[in-house]
Amino acid sequence: MQNEENIMNCFTFSSRLIIRLLAASIFLSACETVSPTSETRSNSINSLPKPKLSDSPKLTAVSRPIVKAKKHLVVTANPYASRAGHDILRAGGSAVDAAIAIQMVLNLVEPQSSGIGGGAFLLHFTSKSGDIDAYDGREVAPQGATPDMFQHSNGKSFKFHEAIPGGLSVGVPGLLRMLEMAHKKHGKLPWKALFQPAIRLAEDGFSISPRLNKMVLRDRHLKKFKATTQYFFSPNGNAKMIGSRLTNLALAETFRTIAKSGADAFYNGRIAQDIVNAVKSSKINPGRLTMNDMAGYIAKRRDPLCMPYRKWFVCGMPPPTSGGVTTLQILGMLQGVEMASIKPNSIDAVHLITEASRLAYADRNHYIGDPDFLDIPVGRLIDPEYLIGRSKLIKIDRSIGKAASGELDQNLTKKFAPDESLKGKSTSHLTVVDKSGNVVSMTTTIENPFGSHLMVRGFLLNNQLTDFSFNPIKDGKFVANSVWPGKRPRSSMAPTIIFDNAGKPVFALGSPGGSRIIGYVTKSIIAVLDWKMNIQSAFELPHFVNLNSYTDIEQGTPLVKLKPALEQRGHQVRIRSMVSGLHGIAITKEGLEGGVDPRREGLPIGD
């Protein structure tokens, strides 16, 4: 078997996509050659019948119209943000320019989900060169962080909502440094111009959306802090009403300062000092952030993680997010299955995808963390031979139950204990294609709804440190995702771009949803590529996810009726609310098609 370095060279991109695509045929040939047959695996996934014409999947009814464009297109979680990105594209801006303008408006109108007090992962495809850049703007733990920082003096771990509010959960924000890095390479319009839509909207005011109102009503921590109480609630203590106009003059001034002086104005000087003061002086869970932590933040450009899937090439983010690795693992384990012959929303579709997910999440929980601190076997995890071996564990007639992580290098296998904590649900995703064919797929977050609930200069600070394991040691072993000074917490964000075998992008997507992001994205990829659904139909499919435990089914959907059949195959089934926020763009011969998740307030706009 190839060594780790050689495998990684095959599956990461550091230069042109077209060069790497030449290696794809090797992978595909290997899968075709060594994939077990139904004769050797009578009750395994490869024993499924070949597709018949009558079994071809039908497109689901589209409750929201697909939006088409010829020139450029943006898709975001909020109409205000989509309009801002569209205006930037019309002004001659690049996909990255539009993404920056979108993010600033999202900070204002969707403050519960993302903003300059948080972090993001951004994938960028450059049409002219074929280059793919992966930008890591993940928050980092301050130098004062310790592995036991989320444990009481008696050694008992904090409960999740006990750790969220206040300064202890705040990591050094990475978003602005990352966007600045991407803009220096891919931007066309001046940095200053990209903040103007958000500044105007913050000063003029925007209408509170139903989603923002709902999130305020449901939140348990906002009224614990004076700034968030004054901003989100009326003097009578009620949440400000849907449709009422909300201004944020403090945020407008913050944006004006950053627009003029760049990201340095955020990481040094008065803004940074106000952030540090808010964290350290928090009346709940005072934190450990310092001015040196702020000034020392470094955004990183990493090699995207790519792997063939049938005749396509799927590219995602590498660690510290687990999104790319885990998505590729699930797809890789299903390579030998005729997914096109399996009907969407069928028992077999749910069973097979969730079984592959069990295995992938077992590996995710065991091995993935910050690659700057850990020797993560990424190449081995997506090695075709390894994934074929894992796929043999999947049976069509019964669930494998709780999956164990795969046996890799003996030292690696024995070194770490799994971290099965599943956190973080407040996130947003945006996708942009500009007139030159450049593509941005970016997932952005402050972690839980309203982050740490600390508001500074009009924006909320993240609670990203709660994405670390609260337990640094388990069964005498070190947990890969434990807290350490300067370390990035593991994420599930999965911004993705998919290419055809000529190296041209065909589909870009991503979603919020915490640890379920991977399931939402993977199912949508299968829906578009295997089931030939248009992007809007794919995003409107009912959800089903397994994180190596329960099989969760989206409540109020036709999948609920599958519960008895799934239980008969050995699944433990829960019916749950599953609010994703899938936003993406399909790039077809006829032009661009934008899809939005009906579970949120998104809007595609293009020309």
N, C-alpha and C positions, 0 to 999 in steps of 0.2 A: 504493500500500500504506500502511496505517496506520503512524504513527511508533511508536517504541519505547514512549513514555509511554502512548499510547492502547491499545496491545496489552496492556501490563501492567495497565492499569485493567480490562480485560476478563477477565483470568485470575488476578487475586489477590483475596483476600478481606480487607477491613478492617472490614466490618460484617456485616450480616445475609445469611445464605445465600440466603434466598428472593428477595432483590433481585437477586443475581447470577444466579440460575437463569433469570430472565427473559431474560438475554442468551444462554442456552444454545441457544435455538431458532435464533438467528442463525448460530451455529457449525454446528449440525446441517444447517441449510438450505444453508449454503455448501458443506459436504462433499457433500451430495446433488447439488448443482448442478454443481460443478466436478470431481467425481471422475471420472477417465477411465473409459471403458467398455472392455469386452473387444474391441470392434471396433477401437479405436485402440491397444490394447496386447495383441496376440495371445498373447504368451508372458509377460505380466506377471501380477501377483497378481490382477488383476480378471478374468482369463480363467477362473478356477475355476468349476466348475459350481454352479448353484443347488442348494439342499438338497432332497433327496428324503426322503420319510417313512422309507424303509428305511435312510437314512444318518444318522438322528438319533442323536446320541451317547448311549451308555448309561452309567449310573452305575457307577463302579468299585466293586469289593467293598470294604467298610469294615472294616478290621481292628481299629479301635478304635471303640467306640460313640460316636455323637454325643450330646452332653449338652444337654438342653433345660431351659429355665427360663422362668418367667412374670414374675418380679419384677426380679431383677438377676442378674448373672453376671460371673465373673472367669475369665480364662484366663492362666496363666503357665507358665514352664518348669520349675517344681518344686512338688510337692504342698504342702510347708510354706508356700511363698509364696502359693499359691492359697488355702489355709485362712486365712492371715492377712488377705488381702484380703476374703475372704468374711465373716469375723468383723467387719471394719470396716463393711462394707455392712449387715450385720444390726444393728449398733449405731447405724445412722442416718447413717453416713458417706457422702460423695459419691464419685464416681468418682476424683477426684483424691486424696481421703483414702485410698482403697483402694490407689491406685497408689503412694503414699508408703510405706505399710506393707509392700506387696509388695516394693518396691525394697530396703528395709532387710533384709528376710528373705533376699532373693536375694543381697545382699552377704555374708550369713553362709553360706548353704548352697550357693551357686553362685559362690564367690569368684573363680573363673577367668574369669568372664564380665562382671561389672559390679559397681558399688559406688560409695560416696561418694568414692573416689579417682579416679573417671572422669567421664564426661559422658553426655548423652542428648538426644534430640529427642522432644518430646511434642506431639501433636495433641489438642485438646479441643473437643468440640461441646457447646454449651449448648442443651438442648432448649427451654427457655422462650423464648429470644430468637432462636435460630437462628444465633448467633454461632459462628465457628470461630476458635480461638486456636492459634497455632503457637509453641511455646516452644523456644528454642535454648539448651541447656546444654552446648554443645560446648566442649572444652578450648581454651585459647589458649597460644600460645608465649610464654615469658617475655621480658622486655625485653632480656635478654642474648642472645637467639637471633640467629643470623646465617644467611644463605642457604647458607653453606658448612659449617654445623656438622656435617653428616654426611659430610664428606669428609676424607680423610687429607691430610697435608702435601704429598704428591705429586700431589694433585688427584684421586686415585682415590676413588670413592664407597664408603662402608661397604657391606658385605653386610647384608641385612636382619637376620639373627639376630645379627650383630655389634653392631647398633645397639640392639636391644631391651633387654637387661638393663642396669640401673643408672639413674643420674639424668639422663643427657643426653636421654633419650626422653620424660621426664615433662613434660606440659603442665599448666597450672593447672587443677585439677579444676572442672567447672562444674555437676555434678549438683545439689548441695544448694541453690545459689543459684537454679537454675531451678525446683526443686520448691517452694521457699519462695515464689517469685513466683507460681506456679500456685496454691498453697494460699491465698495472700492473696485471690485473686479467686474461687476455686471451692471452697475448703474449707468444711466444716461442723463437723467435730470439732476440738478443740484440737490444735495441732501436737504437743504433748507426748504425747498419747494414741496417736499414730500410730507411735511408736517402741517402745511397750511389747511388742508381740508379738515383735519381734526381740530385745529386751533379755532377755525371759524365755527365749527359745530359746537365746540365746548363753550364758546362765548354766546352764540345765538340760542343754544339749547336744542335738545332733541326730545322726541316723544318716548316716554317709557313704554317698552314693549310688554306684551303679556308674559313673556318668558322671564324677563327681569323682575317684574312684579311678583310672579310666582316664586322665584328663587328667594326674593327678599322675605316673603311671607313664611317660607318654609325654614329659613335659616335660624339656627339656635344660638349664634354667637354675635350677630351684628350689634345688638343692643348692649353688649358688654363694653363697647368702646364709644367714646364721645363722638369722634369724627364720623364713624359709620352711622351712628344713630342720627346725627344731624343731617347727613347727606341722603340717606335712604328713607327716612321716616319724617312724617309731618309732625308739627308740634304736639298734636293730640296723641302721638304714639302709633298711629296707623302707617302702614307702608304707603308711600306715595302712589297715587292711582295710575292705572293704565291710561296712557294717552296724555298724562300731564307732562308739562315741559320741564326738563331738568338741565340746568347749566352746571359747568364745572370750571370756574374761572381760575382756580388754583392749578388744575391740569393744563389749561391753556397756557398759563405762564411757564409751567414746567416744560411743555413742548416747545415754547418759544425760545427758552434758554438752550435746550438740546439742539434745536434746529440751527441756532446761531453758532454754537461752539462745539457741536459734535458729541459723541458719546462720553468724551472726557468730562463734560459738564455734569454728567450723571455719576461717574465713578470717582470723581474728586470734587472738592469744594463743598458748597453749601447743601446741595441736594444729597450727596453722599453722607454728609454729617447729620442731616435730618433723618435719613434712613437709619443710621447707626444709633442715634439718640432714641428713636421710636422703638427699636428692637431691644436696646438695653434697659430702657425705662418702662417697658410694658408692665402694667399692673398684674397681668396674667402671664406666667411663663417668661420672665425676662430672658433675653437671648445673649449670644456671645459674639455677635458680629462687630468688627472693628473697621476703622478707616483703612488700615493696611489690607484687610480682606477685600474691601471694595476696590481699592486701587490696583490690587494684584490680579483681578479677574482676567482670564485669557479665554477668548472664544477659539474654537479649533475647527480646522478643516480636516475631515477624515475621509478615508477611502470608502465610497459607497459599497454596499454588499449586494452582489448580483448573482443570479442563478437562472438557468433556463427552466422554463415550464412549458412543456410541449413545444410548440413552434415559436414561443415568445421568450422574452428575457425580462425577468422581474427584478427591479432594483429598489433597495430600501436602505434605511439607516443602520449602521453598525452600532455596537455597544458604545456608550452606556445604555442606550435604549435596547430593550429586548425585542422591539417590534419587528425589525428586519429579519433577524435570525429566526424568530419563532414563526413568522409568516412563511418564510422560505422553507422551513422544516415541514410545516403542514402540507404545503404544496408539493414538496419533494416526496413525501410519503404517499401522496395520492397520484404520483406520476403513472403508476402501473394500473390505475383504475380508469375505466371508460366513463369518466364523469359526464360526458355528453349524453350517455344513455340513461342516466339517472334523472328522474324528474325533480325539479325544484319543489320544495315543501313536502317531499316524500319521506317516508321512514328511512329509506336507505341513504338519502342525502344527509339527513340529520345525523344518523348513526355513524356513517363513515367519516364525515368531517369532524365530528366531536371526538371520535376515537383517535384520529390523527392529532387532534388538538391536545388530548390528554397526554400523549407521548411527548409532544413538543413542549408543553408547559412543564412537564417533569424535568426536562433538560434546562428550560429557562430558569426555573426556580433553583436549580442546583448550581449552574455554571455562570450565569450572566451577572455582571457588575460593571464597575468602571475599569476599562482596559488599561488606564494609566496606573492602576494599582494592582491589577490581577492578570495572570496569564490565562486569558479566556480562549478555549479551544474552538474558535469560530469556524476555522476551516474544517475541522473534524465534524462539527455539528451539522454542517451542510454538505459533507462529503456524500456523493451519490451512493457509494457502497454502504456507508453507515445508515443512510435513510432507507435504503432497500431492506436492510436487516431489521430496522425498526418497524417497517411496514408489515413485516411478516407476523407481527404480534396482533395485527388487526384482523378480527374475524367478522364475517358478515352477519352471523346469527346470534352473537352475544358480545357484550361489552367486556373489556379487559379489566374494568373497575379502576381502582387507584393504580396509576402507572408508576413504575420506578424510572429513575433517570438512566440513561444509557451508560454502558461501560466504555469509557474512553481510556486514556492513559491511566494506568493504575494509580500513579501519584495524584493526578488530578481528581480521579474518582473518589479517592479516600480523603482528599484534603478538605473539602468543603461540606458543610451541612446545607440542606435546602432551606430557602426562605420562601414560604408560601403566603406571605402577607399580600393582600390585594387592595390597593389604595388608589385614590386619585380619580376624580370623575369630572372635574371642571376644566375643560379644555376646549379648544376650537381648532378647526382646520380650514385652510384656504388653498385654492388652486388657481393658477394664472397661466395663460398662454398668450404671449405677445405677438405682434405682427411679424416678427422675425422667426417665429416658431420656437422661441425659448420657453422653457417650462419651469414653473415653481410649484412644488408641493411642500407645504409647510404646516406643521402641527405645533401649536403654541398653548402655553398653560401657566396657571398659577397654582395648580394642583387641585385642592378641594374648592368647592364653591366659595368665592370671596377670599380664598387663600388663608393667610394668617389673621385676616380681619383688621390688620393694622393699616391705616390709611395715612399716606405721607404725600403732601403736596398734590393731592387730588388723585393719586393712584394707590392701588392695594399691593401690599407685599405678599409674596408667595409663602406657602407652608410646605415647600418642597422637601425639607429634610425628613418629613414623615414618610417619604417614599423609601427611606432606608429601613432595614430591619431593626425593630426595637430590641431584639434579642441578638447580641453579637456572637454568642456561643450557643450551639445546640448539640446535645448529645456528645459533648466534649470536642466538637469541631467548630472551626471558624466559619461564620456565615459570609458568603461572598459579597452580599449586599449590606454589610454592616457599616456603621458610620465611621468616618476617619477624616481628619483635617485635610481640607483641599480636595476631597473626593466628591464625585458626581453620583447621585443616587440613581439606581436602576429605574428605567422608564418602560412604558409599553407603547409609546407613541410610534406610529408606523406610516410616516409619509412615504408614498410609493409612486414610482414611475415605471411603466411597462412599455417595452419596445418590441417591434417586429424583428424578423430575422435579417432585415436590411439595416437595422440600427435606428429606425425612425420611431419616435414616441407614438403610442397609440392610446394611452390611457394613464391618467394621473389621478390619485385619490388619497384620502386619509380620513380619519375620524377622531373625535373625542370619545370618551367612554371608559377611562381608567384601564384596568387590566383586561377589559373586554374589547378594547380597540382592535386587538389582533384578530379576534373572531369576526368582528364586523368587516374589517378590511379583507380578510381572506375569503369570506363567503361572497363578497362583492366581486372580487377578482374571478372566482370560479363562475359566478353568474354571468359575467360579461364574456369571459374567454371560452368557457365550456358550454354554457347554456345559451349563448348568443343573445342575451338580453341587451337592450339598450341601457345606457347608464342610469337613467331615471328608474326604469323597472327594477334594475339590480338593487338600487338603494332603497326601494320600497318593499323589498322582500321581508317577510317576518324574520326576526332574529332567533338564533339558537347558538349557545356558547357553552363550552366546557373548559374549565380551568384546572382540569385534573381533579375534579371532585363531582359536584352536581352537574347535571345537564340542565341548563337554564333555558326556558322557552318564553318567548315574548307573550305577555298576557294580551288578551283581546284579539288574537290572530288565529288563523286556521290551524297553526301548528299545535295549539292546545289539545286538539283531538288526537294527536299522536302520543300523548302521555301514556296510556295503557300499553300500547305496542312497544314503546321505548322501555318501559318498566319490565316488560316481558323479556326483553333482551338484556336486562341487568342494569339499566340506567336508574339512578336516583334522580327524579325529575322535580324541578321547581318551576312554577309559573311566576314570572317576574316582570316588572316594568324595566324596559331596556332602552334607554334614551340615548341613541347614538347621535351623530351629527356628520354623516358622510357627505362630503362635498368633492366633486371631481369633474374632470373634463375628458371626454373621448375625442380623439383626433382621427377623423375618418377621411376617406377620399373626397367626400362631399364638403368637408369643413369641420367645424368644432361643435361639440354637443355638450352642454352643461347639465349636470344632475345635482339635485339638492335633496337632503334628507327631509321628508315631510314631518319628522319628529321635532324639527327645530324651525327657525325663522329665516332660513337661507334664501339667497336669490342669485341666479346667474344673470349677468349682463354682458353683452358683447355687440360687436358690429360685423 
